[in-house]
Amino acid sequence: MSFRYVKLGSLFDITSGGTPSRKNKAYYENGDIPWVKTGDLKNMYLVDADEYITQQALNESSAKLFPKGTVLIAMYGATIGNCSILSINAATNQACAAFKPNNRIIPEFLYYYLTSIKEKLISLAVGGAQPNISISILRNIEIPLLTINQQERVVSILNKSKELIDKRKAQIEALEQLVQSLFWEMFGTYLTSNRNKMFFGELVKEFRYGTSVKSGEFGYPILRIPNIVNGIIDESDLKYCELPEKDFLKLKLQENDLLFVRTNGNPNYVGRCASVTKKQEGYVYASYLIRARIDLDKLNTEYVTKYMNSVFGRHEIIQKATTSAGQYNINTEGLGNILIPVPPLNLQ
């Protein structure tokens, strides 16, 4: 398959929408025009919006009406990089970039391509507390220019793959629900009574934040937020960092250490927990993670990991988290104040 890369800016007039003034009730009351925000960009096809505006709002603001088939991407916020294809005519706010349909690129092909380079786009984002992917960045992104027939073949293959992935996700979700049910069945009396709970800080020998030294290709293996996945440490994207020996000795991991995600724009990531195995001994960890070295005479590492990642533990973590400039944060004090059921070790 032969093709060349071209810049998105040469194929699309990439624009964004706007937000009608909240002070004017006539812009929102009895509105019948879907008004899309970045939080609506959850699925491949967008069929509805959480909020609607009026024709007057559309006429008197920077909001624009985009046709069915427009591809939207979140430029900033907790959902930065998320994409959807409009299945309806809809307006958007200024945080959504819009690629209106044309006869050179199939919407589904653009959707899959933007989704495939999401991490790259996020890495190009600029700004401080709330980085954003600007329209100028999007215009300079290159895409393979295939014929329409070639694009249709690619989309057909990816649609089949997506169908299999969606089925697998449904199976995993069902299993997760089963795990939560079993957890409740085994530990229900401990979860509902403070008499059997202790503050997590009482069970931790040491909390320690990670290093802010930039990761690269040399030095000690360093774990980062992307490595904390579903209660385990995923080493598929392992980086390295160079540290003085005194810093390495403070930060090196031991088997049974716990790592928590300290900060993220997505509340579902904050407080995510994974346990360190024998294989990761001697690794270090980045500043967005917190290490907890627990008292193994009172707690089983896997039990704590499962609890902290369960709906019960997640509820406790979110209660202790704070927000600032669109970021969700939990510190060592917040973690230490989480109440955790402490059944006998053999039950754990």
N, C-alpha and C positions, 0 to 999 in steps of 0.2 A: 504494500500500500504506500504509494508515494504522495507526499504532501509537503506544504511549506507552512511556516508559522507566520501569522500576521497579528498585529496589535488589535486589541478589542476596539480601541478608539477609531480604527479605520473601518470597522464593520458596524458599529453602533453609535448613535447619539446618546451617550449615557447621561441620564439626568436623575434628579431626586425630587421628592415631593416637599410638602410643608405642613405646618400645623396652624389651622385656623385659631384665632384668638379664643381662649377659654372664657374670656369675659363676655363674649357675645353669645347668649343662649340660642339665638336664632341659627347659629352655625351648627348646633348639635341636636337640638330638640326636634324629634320626628324626622331625623335624617334618614335618607334611604340610599345613600351612596356608601358602600363599604370603604372604610378608612383604615388602611393597613399600617401597623407598627411592627417593629422588629420582633416583638414577642409573638406575633402571628406566624412567623416564618419557622414552622415546625415540621411540616411534611413536604413531600415533593410537589404536590398540587395544593394550592390554597383555594378553598371553596367558600370561605366565609371570613369575616373579620369580627373582632370583639367590639368594635365601635363603628358608628355611622355618622356621616356629616350630611348637610343639606346642599342643594345646588347653589344657594347663596354663599355658603362657605367656600365652595369650589371657585365661584366667580370672583370672590373678594379676598382670596388668600393665595399663597404660593403653592398650595396643594394642587396636584395635577391628576387627571383621570387617565389611567393606563389601560390598554385593551387586554382582553383575554390572550394568553400566550406570552405576556411580558414576564421576563425572569427578574426576580427581586433578590437582592443580597443585602444583609445587614452590615452597615459600615462601622457601627460602634455599639457599645452596650454589652450586656451579658451574653447576647446571642451573636456577637460579631462573627461574620463569615457564613452564617446560616443562609440558605437559599430556598426559594419556592418559585413555582410557576403559577401565574394567575389563571384560574379556571373561570374567572369572572372579570368584568370590568371593575376596576377599583382605583381609589386614590391612595396615596401613601404619605407618611410623614417624611421629614428631611433625613432621617437615619437610614432610609432604604434607598439604595441605588437601583435604577430600573433600566433594563435592556429590552426595548420594545421589539416585537417580532419583526423579522425581515425574511427575504427569500434566499438568504445565504447561509444562515445558521438555524438549525432546528432548536426550538426552546429546550427540549429534553437533552440534546447534545451539550448545549451551553450549561444547563443545570449540572449534569454529571461532571463536566470539566471543572466548573467552579468548585464543586464539592470536593473533587479529587485534589485540588490545590489549596484547600482551606487553610492548612497549617502554614503554607508559604505566604498566603495573603495576610494572615495574622502577624507573621514575622515582619512583614513590610509596613504594618500599621505604625503610625507616628502619634506622638502625644504623651502626656504624663500619666495621670491617674486613670484616664479613659482613652486609651489609644484608639485611633480610627483609621479605617481604610478610605482614603479620599478618592473622589472620582478621577483625579489625575493619576493616581496609582493604578486604578482599574483600567484606564485608557491605555496604559503602557504594558499591561499584561498581554502576553502572546498566547494565541490559541492555534492548534493545528487546523488549517483550512482544508477540510475534506469536501468531496462532492456530496450532494444531498443523499445520493444512494449509499455512499460510504457511511455517512452519519447515521442513516436509518439502520444500517447493519450493526453499527456499534451500539446504538440505543437499544436495539432488539436484544442483543447479548446482555447488556447491562440490566435491562428490565428483568430478564430471567434470573440473573444473579441477585437482583434486589428482592425479587419474590422469595427466593430461597432464604436470603438473609432475614427478611421480615418474618418468615415462618419460624426460623431458628430463634429470633428474638422473642416471639410469642411463647415458644417452648421454655426459654430461659426465664421469662417473666412468670410463667406458671410454676416453674420449679422454685423460684424465689418466694412466691406466695406460699408454697408448701413448706419451705424452710422457715419462714416467719411463723406459720401455723405451728410447726413442731417446736420452735423456740418458745412460743407462748405456752404450749402444752407442757413443756419440761420445766420452764422457769416462771410460770404465771404467778405463783405465790410470792416469788422473790421480786417480780416486777411491780406488783401492786402494793407492796408493804415496805415502807421506809425502814422498818426494823431490821431488814436484811440487807440494807444498802450502806455503802461507804462512799465518801468523796474520793474521786479518782486520785487526787493529789496525795491522799494518805497512803496510797498503794504504789506510788511512784518514787523510786529512789532519786531520780534526777530527770529534769526536763532540760533540753538544750536546743537552741535554734541553730540552723545550719549556716553554711558559709555563703557570702555574697561574691566570692571570687568567680569570675566568668568561666564557664565550662568550655572545653575545647577537645583536642584530639590526644592530649598527652597528660600524664600524671595519674592520680588515683581515680578509680571509677566513682562517679558521683550520681546519686539518685535525685531526680527532679519530680515535679508534679505529674508529668505524663507517665512516670514509672509506677505510680500508685494506682492500681487498677483492680477493682472488684476484690479487695482484701488481700491481694498478692502483689509482689514486686515483679513488674514486667521489664525485662532487660533488652527488649527488642530495639530500643533506641537509647542505648547507653552512651553517655558522654564521660569526659574525664576533666580533672582540674589539677593544677599544680599548687601545692600548699607547703609552707614551712613545716618541718617535722612536729614542732610544738602544737600547731593548729591541727595537724592530722591526728595526733594522739588524743586531742580533746573531742574530735568529731568522728573518729573511726567507729563503725558500727559493730555490734556484737549480736550473735544469735539471740533471738527472743526480744530484741529491741522492737519498739513500735514506732512507726513514722506516721505523722498526721499532716495533712495539707493545711497550711496556716492561713492562706489568703487566696481568693479567686473572685472573678467577676460573676461566677455562677454559684449560687448557694448550695447546689447539689454536690459541689466539689469540696467545699470547706469542711474540714474535719474528717475527710476520707482517711481511712486507716489501713495500714498493711504491716505485717510482721516480717522481721528480718530472719532469713534462714541461714544455715551454716555457710551456704554458698556466697552470701553477701557480706560475710565478716571481713572487715578491713576496708569496706567501701566508706565513702563519706556522703554528705547530703547537702542540698542547696538551702538557701535562706528562707524559701517559701515553705519549708517543712520544719516540723518540730519532732525531736526524738524524745520518747519517753522510755526510760529504763525501769521496768516494773519490778516489784517484789515478787519473785517467783515462788516464794513460800505461801503467798496468798492468792495469786492469780495465775491462771493458765493463759499463755500468750494467744493461742487460737480462740479461746473463749472470749477474751477481750476484743480481739479483732472482729469476730462475728457479732458481738454485742454492739460495738461502736458503729458498725455498718448496717445494723438492723434498723427498722423503723423506730424502735424504742430509743436506741442510741442516737440516731439522727435527730430525733425530736429534742433530746437533751442538748446536743451540740448546737442546733439552730437557736435554741433558747439562750445560749451563752455567747453566740456570735454577735459581732457589731458590724455596722455598715458605715462606709465613708467613701464618698466620690464614686459610687457605683461598685465598690469592692466590698466583699464580705470577708470578715476576719475573725479568727479565734486565736487567743494568746494562751500562754501557759497558765495564767490565772483562771481563764475561762475553762480550759480543759481540767484543771485541778478541782474546779467546783462542780463538775459533773457527778451526779449520783449514779453509782453503778451497783447492780445486785452482786453480792459476793456469796454464792453458794459454796458448799464444801468443794475442795479441789477435785475429789473423785467424781463429783457430779459435773463440775466444769469440763 
